[in-house]
Amino acid sequence: MKMLRSADPGKYTPAANADYPRRPFGDSLRQLAQLIKANLGVQVAFADIGGWDHHVNEGATEGQLANVLRDFSQALAAFWIDLGDLAEDTVVITMSEFGRTARENGNRGTDHGHANVMFVLGGPVKGGRVYGRWPGLEQSQLYEGRDLALTTDFRQVIGEAVARHLGNQNLAQVFPGFDNGTAKFLRYLG
C-alpha cells in the first residue's frame, strides 16, 4: 500500500497528447499507465469496458456501437502514448466474453454470438496482420447458421503472452486441463 500511495494518483499527469476519455475505461487505463510508469512491478493488469450488449440501433459512425468503439480506441491510444518508451515492453490483449451475430437483427442491432475478435498490440507484437484462420461469413460457414465460427481459443493467445512475454512456461498451471503447448501458439510475438 505504501508503494501505491507513493504513486500519488491525484497528482498524476499523463504524457503530452495522451488524451484519455473521461469515462470508466479511460480512467482505468490512465491508472494502469500511472502504475506501470511508477515502476511498482506491475506485470499483469486488467481493465474492463462495458456497453457491448446492444441489441438495437447499433448505428454506423454514430450509435451505440460507434460510441463504445470510440471510447475503447481513444482510451487505448491515450494509454499507448502515455506509456512512451515503456510500450516497447508491453503487450495488450483485448477480448470479450461473447461475440455478436454475423447478421443484423430486425431492430438494427445484433444479438449475442459465438466467436469474436481479439486485438493484440505491443512492442513485442508482430503486428499488421490477422493471426488465426478466417472462417468466412457464408451461411454454410457460420456456427449454427448465425454466428462467426470459433477458430482460435483465447487461451492460446493469452498463453503465448504468458509463456513468451512473461516467461512462465508452466501453462498447465495457468490453464488447467487445456492443452496449450507451444506448437499451438500463433507466433504473434517476436
Residue, then its C-alpha position, 0 to 999 in steps of 0.5 A: m500500500k505504501m508503494l501505491r500511495s507513493a504513486d500519488p494518483g491525484k497528482y498524476t499527469p499523463a504524457a503530452n497528447a495522451d488524451y484519455p476519455r473521461r469515462p470508466f475505461g479511460d480512467s482505468l487505463r490512465q491508472l494502469a499507465q500511472l502504475i506501470k510508469a511508477n515502476l511498482g512491478v506491475q506485470v499483469a493488469f486488467a481493465d474492463i469496458g462495458g456497453w457491448d450488449h446492444h441489441v438495437n440501433e447499433g448505428a454506423t459512425e454514430g450509435q451505440l456501437a460507434n460510441v463504445l468503439r470510440d471510447f475503447s480506441q481513444a482510451l487505448a491510444a491515450f494509454w499507448i502514448d502515455l506509456g512512451d518508451l515503456a510500450e516497447d515492453t508491453v503487450v495488450i490483449t483485448m477480448s470479450e466474453f461473447g461475440r455478436t451475430a454475423r447478421e443484423n437483427g430486425n431492430r438494427g442491432t445484433d444479438h449475442g454470438h459465438a466467436n469474436v475478435m481479439f486485438v493484440l498490440g505491443g512492442p513485442v507484437k508482430g503486428g499488421r496482420v490477422y493471426g488465426r484462420w478466417p472462417g468466412l461469413e457464408q451461411s454454410q460457414l457460420y456456427e449454427g447458421r448465425d454466428l462467426a465460427l470459433t477458430t482460435d481459443f483465447r487461451q492460446v493467445i493469452g498463453e503465448a503472452v504468458a509463456r513468451h512475454l512473461g516467461n512462465q512456461n508452466l501453462a498447465q498451471v495457468f490453464p488447467g486441463f487445456d492443452n496449450g503447448t507451444a506448437k499451438f501458439l500463433r507466433y504473434l510475438g517476436 
